[in-house]
Amino acid sequence: MEKVYDVIVIGGGQSALAVAYYLRRSGLDFLLLDKEPTPGGSWQYAWESLSLFSPAQWSSLPGVIAPGGAGYYPSRNETITYLREYEQLYSFPVERPVRVTAVRREDNFFLLETSHGIFHARAVVSATGSFTNPIIPAIEGREKFGGVVIHSSEYRSPGAFMGQRVAVVGEGNSGAQILAELSQVADTLWVTQKPPSFLPDEVDGKYLFDAATQQYEARKQGKDFKPPSLGQIVMVPSVKDARARNVLHAVPAFNHFTENGIGWKDGRSEPVDVVIFCTGFKPALRHLQPMLPVLPDGKAETEGTRSTVVPGLWLVGYGNWTGFASATLIGVGRTAKKTVDEIVNFLK
């Protein structure tokens, strides 16, 4: 048999790096397989003006505080630089670009089929996130719509939509932020399932993380704690500017496409050139399907990050179902540490 690693981590983004940080301290022989040609994970494909809505101090991986301080909100490019320098600082063993197409468990080992051949490991951590598995709802008539339909994962900058009529679908932060900047160069229509709700101007991601942490700790102790219901959309500068320009008005969700736009049950229709769906993602777990059943919601059965179906498999960074706030830069560190502790015990 070819070389067998103690642990192979699938992914090269923030979750994979957090796991690598603790694996490096464990003494285990490990390897990261990253499908991207350069470090930075999915941040490399986020829209250009995106910035974090938590200050740098609360947007950091274990071991290195992101530069900027308690009142600074890093940009997309600064976050990419931080992740690249983090990987370089610790000299993590990474092979890229390597795409993992299937993972199987055979004779107490894992066999990973990849674009660079077969890899073997005693334990596997899947840290592929969800960016490559966007959700676009199935809406009647899409095939006859003559315009452009994309997901927010494909959106980069407003310049390509200058002078067009654009429907932005989704009442979350991505919908609000994309609408805010598009409305400066295009005629925009904001479409939401429910009326958008806005946080107070002074509330940012740090406040939300602290409130959610209190709820998390209370639940562990069997106590009740309900964080204040303040709203959903963080008032980053671009959204505040859109509010000042009076463009943050939403219409209810449409139920069908027309040849030149979108339409509603009541017979009303609107012409649009482009529809951008800011409708979220599902976990990217296709590579695990040969051995791991995926539930209808896209998740898998786990206890924390550990698979309850496949011994030796962990899933890190997919959201609260694999660890509190594990899809965030600050939250994944706690999840990664517990995961590596479990792997060390498993391999003993």
Backbone torsions as a table, in degrees:
resi	resn	phi	psi	omega
1	MET	NA	147.2	175.6
2	GLU	-67.2	177.9	-179.0
3	LYS	-52.4	136.9	176.5
4	VAL	-113.6	116.3	176.8
5	TYR	-80.1	151.6	171.2
6	ASP	-63.2	-47.0	-176.8
7	VAL	-140.8	134.8	168.1
8	ILE	-116.1	129.0	176.2
9	VAL	-102.0	124.9	179.0
10	ILE	-94.0	111.7	-177.9
11	GLY	130.5	160.6	179.4
12	GLY	-139.3	12.2	-179.8
13	GLY	-89.2	-159.8	-171.8
14	GLN	-61.0	-37.9	-179.1
15	SER	-69.4	-43.1	178.5
16	ALA	-62.9	-39.0	-179.6
17	LEU	-67.3	-38.7	178.1
18	ALA	-63.6	-42.0	177.1
19	VAL	-64.0	-43.4	-180.0
20	ALA	-60.4	-35.7	179.5
21	TYR	-57.4	-45.3	-178.6
22	TYR	-80.7	-31.1	175.0
23	LEU	-64.0	-37.1	179.5
24	ARG	-59.7	-33.2	-179.8
25	ARG	-85.4	-10.3	-174.5
26	SER	-85.4	-20.2	-176.0
27	GLY	85.4	-0.3	179.1
28	LEU	-76.5	153.2	177.3
29	ASP	-87.4	110.7	-173.2
30	PHE	-133.8	165.0	-178.8
31	LEU	-147.7	140.8	172.4
32	LEU	-103.3	133.7	174.6
33	LEU	-112.3	112.8	-175.1
34	ASP	-114.2	127.0	-178.9
35	LYS	-76.4	-16.0	-179.5
36	GLU	-81.0	148.2	180.0
37	PRO	-74.3	-20.5	-179.1
38	THR	-134.7	156.7	179.0
39	PRO	-66.2	157.5	177.3
40	GLY	127.2	-7.8	176.3
41	GLY	57.4	-150.9	-175.5
42	SER	-72.6	-13.0	176.3
43	TRP	-57.5	-25.6	-179.3
44	GLN	-66.3	-16.4	-175.9
45	TYR	-113.4	4.1	176.6
46	ALA	-72.1	161.3	-179.1
47	TRP	-65.0	151.6	-165.7
48	GLU	-63.9	-33.8	-175.5
49	SER	-89.7	0.8	-176.5
50	LEU	-60.8	136.6	171.5
51	SER	-134.1	157.5	178.8
52	LEU	-70.1	147.6	174.9
53	PHE	-105.6	18.1	166.5
54	SER	-118.9	140.4	179.5
55	PRO	-60.2	160.2	-175.9
56	ALA	-52.7	-40.8	-177.9
57	GLN	-60.8	-27.2	179.4
58	TRP	-106.7	20.8	179.2
59	SER	-134.3	49.0	-171.7
60	SER	-128.4	149.9	173.8
61	LEU	-86.0	164.2	-178.8
62	PRO	-60.4	136.6	174.2
63	GLY	98.1	-28.3	-176.0
64	VAL	-139.4	117.6	175.5
65	ILE	-76.6	131.9	177.7
66	ALA	-63.3	140.8	-177.4
67	PRO	-69.3	151.0	175.2
68	GLY	128.9	-29.6	176.3
69	GLY	91.9	-177.1	-171.2
70	ALA	-71.7	-17.3	-177.8
71	GLY	-114.3	14.7	-176.0
72	TYR	-111.9	134.9	-177.3
73	TYR	-109.9	104.9	-174.2
74	PRO	-62.5	146.1	176.0
75	SER	-81.9	173.9	175.8
76	ARG	-57.7	-49.6	-177.3
77	ASN	-64.4	-37.7	178.2
78	GLU	-66.7	-35.2	178.0
79	THR	-67.6	-41.2	176.1
80	ILE	-60.2	-45.8	178.7
81	THR	-60.3	-42.6	178.8
82	TYR	-59.4	-45.9	-178.9
83	LEU	-65.9	-39.3	179.8
84	ARG	-67.1	-42.6	179.2
85	GLU	-69.1	-32.9	176.9
86	TYR	-62.5	-48.0	179.0
87	GLU	-61.8	-41.7	-179.4
88	GLN	-67.6	-39.7	-178.0
89	LEU	-57.9	-42.8	-175.9
90	TYR	-95.6	0.1	177.1
91	SER	50.0	48.2	178.9
92	PHE	-64.2	142.5	176.8
93	PRO	-77.3	108.1	-177.6
94	VAL	-126.9	135.5	169.8
95	GLU	-112.6	130.4	-180.0
96	ARG	-154.3	154.1	-9.0
97	PRO	-82.3	126.6	178.1
98	VAL	-130.3	116.9	179.5
99	ARG	-97.1	122.3	177.0
100	VAL	-87.0	120.1	-176.4
101	THR	-98.6	-28.1	-179.8
102	ALA	-159.4	145.1	176.7
103	VAL	-125.2	131.3	179.4
104	ARG	-131.1	152.2	176.1
105	ARG	-108.4	121.8	-178.1
106	GLU	-137.3	124.0	175.4
107	ASP	53.8	46.9	177.6
108	ASN	67.4	12.4	173.6
109	PHE	-124.7	159.1	173.5
110	PHE	-100.4	137.8	175.6
111	LEU	-113.4	119.2	-178.5
112	LEU	-107.6	116.8	176.6
113	GLU	-87.3	124.8	-174.6
114	THR	-136.5	173.4	176.1
115	SER	-68.6	-11.6	178.2
116	HIS	-118.1	31.2	176.5
117	GLY	97.1	-161.8	-174.9
118	ILE	-98.5	135.1	173.3
119	PHE	-119.9	151.4	-180.0
120	HIS	-124.1	145.1	179.7
121	ALA	-152.9	156.7	175.5
122	ARG	-86.8	-24.6	176.7
123	ALA	-144.6	152.8	-178.0
124	VAL	-132.1	137.4	170.8
125	VAL	-116.2	120.3	174.1
126	SER	-92.5	121.0	-178.7
127	ALA	-134.9	51.7	-173.0
128	THR	-92.4	-4.3	177.8
129	GLY	64.9	-151.3	-177.1
130	SER	-136.0	-3.6	-172.3
131	PHE	-58.9	-31.8	-177.4
132	THR	-85.7	6.1	179.6
133	ASN	-129.3	65.4	-176.4
134	PRO	-71.7	153.0	178.2
135	ILE	-102.5	120.6	169.3
136	ILE	-121.2	115.1	-176.4
137	PRO	-63.1	146.4	177.1
138	ALA	-78.9	114.3	-177.8
139	ILE	-122.8	133.6	-176.0
140	GLU	-54.7	136.4	172.2
141	GLY	88.0	4.8	-177.1
142	ARG	-59.2	-34.2	-175.3
143	GLU	-66.1	-22.5	-179.2
144	LYS	-98.2	-5.6	178.8
145	PHE	-68.4	128.4	-175.5
146	GLY	-88.2	-2.2	-178.5
147	GLY	-94.5	-160.1	-176.3
148	VAL	-106.4	135.0	175.1
149	VAL	-122.4	122.6	176.8
150	ILE	-136.0	166.2	173.2
151	HIS	-100.1	158.3	179.5
152	SER	-57.0	-25.6	178.6
153	SER	-65.3	-18.5	179.3
154	GLU	-97.6	-9.0	-177.4
155	TYR	-79.2	135.1	-179.4
156	ARG	-120.0	-48.5	-176.9
157	SER	-157.9	161.2	-174.7
158	PRO	-76.1	-16.9	-173.2
159	GLY	-55.0	-37.0	-177.1
160	ALA	-68.3	-13.0	-174.8
161	PHE	-113.0	12.9	-176.4
162	MET	-57.4	129.2	176.8
163	GLY	78.7	-0.9	-179.0
164	GLN	-95.2	167.9	173.8
165	ARG	-100.7	120.6	-171.3
166	VAL	-123.2	127.0	172.7
167	ALA	-96.3	122.5	177.1
168	VAL	-104.2	121.5	-173.2
169	VAL	-108.4	121.0	176.9
170	GLY	135.2	134.0	-175.4
171	GLU	-101.0	13.9	179.7
172	GLY	-91.2	-169.1	-177.8
173	ASN	-64.0	-40.5	-178.8
174	SER	-65.4	-40.7	178.0
175	GLY	-61.3	-45.3	-178.7
176	ALA	-65.4	-42.8	-176.4
177	GLN	-71.4	-39.9	178.5
178	ILE	-68.0	-42.3	176.4
179	LEU	-59.3	-43.1	-176.4
180	ALA	-57.8	-45.7	-177.7
181	GLU	-81.5	-31.5	177.3
182	LEU	-65.6	-33.7	-176.1
183	SER	-65.1	-11.6	177.3
184	GLN	-81.7	-19.1	-176.8
185	VAL	-128.2	-9.0	-175.6
186	ALA	-135.9	164.8	173.5
187	ASP	-86.7	110.9	-171.7
188	THR	-106.9	152.0	174.5
189	LEU	-132.5	122.0	-177.7
190	TRP	-98.6	119.9	-176.5
191	VAL	-114.0	126.1	-176.9
192	THR	-136.2	148.6	176.5
193	GLN	-67.5	-37.3	176.6
194	LYS	-137.4	160.0	-177.4
195	PRO	-57.4	133.2	179.3
196	PRO	-65.3	145.2	179.0
197	SER	-121.2	135.7	-172.3
198	PHE	-112.5	137.3	175.3
199	LEU	-74.3	156.4	172.1
200	PRO	-57.3	151.5	-174.8
201	ASP	-56.9	-32.6	-174.7
202	GLU	-84.7	-5.4	-177.1
203	VAL	-92.9	126.0	179.1
204	ASP	-125.6	-169.1	-177.1
205	GLY	-63.7	-30.8	178.0
206	LYS	-61.8	-46.6	179.9
207	TYR	-60.6	-44.2	-179.1
208	LEU	-63.8	-41.7	179.6
209	PHE	-64.4	-42.4	179.5
210	ASP	-62.5	-42.6	179.9
211	ALA	-65.8	-41.9	179.2
212	ALA	-67.4	-34.2	177.0
213	THR	-63.7	-42.3	177.7
214	GLN	-60.9	-40.1	177.7
215	GLN	-65.2	-42.4	-179.8
216	TYR	-61.2	-47.4	-179.1
217	GLU	-66.3	-37.7	178.9
218	ALA	-63.9	-40.9	179.8
219	ARG	-64.6	-38.8	178.5
220	LYS	-61.3	-31.1	-178.7
221	GLN	-93.4	5.1	178.9
222	GLY	75.0	20.2	-179.5
223	LYS	-103.9	160.3	177.2
224	ASP	-93.9	132.5	173.7
225	PHE	-150.7	118.9	179.2
226	LYS	-111.6	113.5	179.4
227	PRO	-64.5	152.1	-178.9
228	PRO	-61.7	138.5	178.6
229	SER	-90.0	97.1	-173.4
230	LEU	-104.1	-17.2	-174.9
231	GLY	133.8	-173.6	-173.6
232	GLN	-121.3	-36.3	-171.6
233	ILE	-92.6	124.2	178.8
234	VAL	-78.2	133.2	-175.8
235	MET	-84.7	72.2	174.5
236	VAL	-69.9	164.4	-175.2
237	PRO	-52.6	-40.6	-177.9
238	SER	-65.2	-36.4	179.2
239	VAL	-73.0	-36.9	174.6
240	LYS	-61.1	-41.3	178.8
241	ASP	-63.8	-41.2	178.2
242	ALA	-63.6	-37.3	176.8
243	ARG	-63.2	-42.7	179.2
244	ALA	-63.4	-30.9	178.4
245	ARG	-86.3	-0.5	175.0
246	ASN	63.4	43.7	-179.8
247	VAL	-113.8	3.6	-177.1
248	LEU	-88.5	56.7	178.6
249	HIS	-112.7	131.5	-175.8
250	ALA	-113.4	151.7	173.4
251	VAL	-116.3	156.1	-178.8
252	PRO	-63.7	162.2	-177.7
253	ALA	-62.2	139.5	174.8
254	PHE	-83.9	163.8	-177.6
255	ASN	-122.4	-0.4	175.3
256	HIS	-159.3	156.6	172.4
257	PHE	-91.9	153.7	167.8
258	THR	-115.7	-179.3	-179.2
259	GLU	-63.0	-33.1	-176.0
260	ASN	-124.6	19.6	-179.8
261	GLY	175.9	-144.6	-176.3
262	ILE	-132.1	154.9	-176.5
263	GLY	-139.9	161.8	-177.2
264	TRP	-118.8	164.9	-178.3
265	LYS	-59.1	-32.5	-176.4
266	ASP	-78.2	4.5	177.8
267	GLY	95.9	-9.8	179.7
268	ARG	-73.6	147.0	176.7
269	SER	-141.8	159.2	179.2
270	GLU	-136.6	132.7	174.7
271	PRO	-76.1	134.0	174.8
272	VAL	-142.0	151.6	176.8
273	ASP	-92.7	-31.0	-173.2
274	VAL	-139.9	141.3	171.3
275	VAL	-122.2	123.6	178.3
276	ILE	-112.2	115.4	-179.5
277	PHE	-89.3	113.7	173.8
278	CYS	-103.9	64.9	-167.1
279	THR	-116.3	21.9	170.5
280	GLY	86.2	-170.1	-172.9
281	PHE	-142.2	161.7	167.7
282	LYS	-115.0	155.1	179.1
283	PRO	-55.0	139.7	179.1
284	ALA	-88.3	90.3	-173.1
285	LEU	-122.0	16.0	-175.9
286	ARG	-58.8	-34.2	-178.0
287	HIS	-65.7	-18.3	-178.7
288	LEU	-96.0	-7.1	-172.4
289	GLN	-62.9	-25.5	175.7
290	PRO	-59.4	-22.9	-177.4
291	MET	-129.3	-13.2	-173.2
292	LEU	-123.1	114.4	177.0
293	PRO	-64.2	133.8	177.2
294	VAL	-104.6	130.7	-176.9
295	LEU	-74.6	163.5	-178.0
296	PRO	-55.4	-30.1	179.4
297	ASP	-82.8	5.7	177.9
298	GLY	90.4	-6.4	-178.3
299	LYS	-91.5	176.5	176.7
300	ALA	-131.3	164.0	-177.8
301	GLU	-78.3	121.4	-179.5
302	THR	-139.2	159.7	166.3
303	GLU	-115.5	101.9	-166.9
304	GLY	69.2	-121.5	176.0
305	THR	-98.5	-10.1	-174.8
306	ARG	-83.3	129.2	176.3
307	SER	-65.5	132.9	176.0
308	THR	-89.3	-1.1	-177.9
309	VAL	-106.1	-40.4	-175.0
310	VAL	-117.1	110.0	177.3
311	PRO	-61.2	135.8	177.6
312	GLY	89.2	6.7	-179.5
313	LEU	-115.9	132.4	175.7
314	TRP	-126.5	149.5	179.0
315	LEU	-125.1	119.0	-171.6
316	VAL	-123.4	134.6	170.1
317	GLY	91.1	19.6	-175.9
318	TYR	-99.0	11.2	-179.3
319	GLY	112.2	-171.2	-172.0
320	ASN	-61.7	-23.9	-178.5
321	TRP	-71.2	-17.8	173.7
322	THR	-115.2	21.9	178.2
323	GLY	135.4	135.6	-176.5
324	PHE	-53.3	124.2	177.1
325	ALA	55.5	30.0	-173.1
326	SER	-73.6	-8.9	176.8
327	ALA	-90.5	8.4	179.7
328	THR	-111.3	158.6	179.8
329	LEU	-60.5	-43.5	-177.7
330	ILE	-78.9	-31.2	-174.5
331	GLY	-78.7	-29.1	-173.5
332	VAL	-71.4	-21.8	-179.2
333	GLY	-61.5	-45.0	179.5
334	ARG	-63.2	-42.3	178.7
335	THR	-64.0	-41.8	-178.4
336	ALA	-64.4	-40.7	-179.7
337	LYS	-61.8	-46.6	-179.9
338	LYS	-64.0	-38.2	178.7
339	THR	-60.8	-47.7	-177.9
340	VAL	-66.4	-38.1	175.3
341	ASP	-57.8	-42.7	179.8
342	GLU	-67.2	-39.0	179.2
343	ILE	-63.8	-43.6	178.7
344	VAL	-58.3	-44.7	179.1
345	ASN	-65.8	-39.3	-180.0
346	PHE	-63.7	-43.5	-176.4
347	LEU	-74.7	-17.7	175.2
348	LYS	-65.4	NA	NA
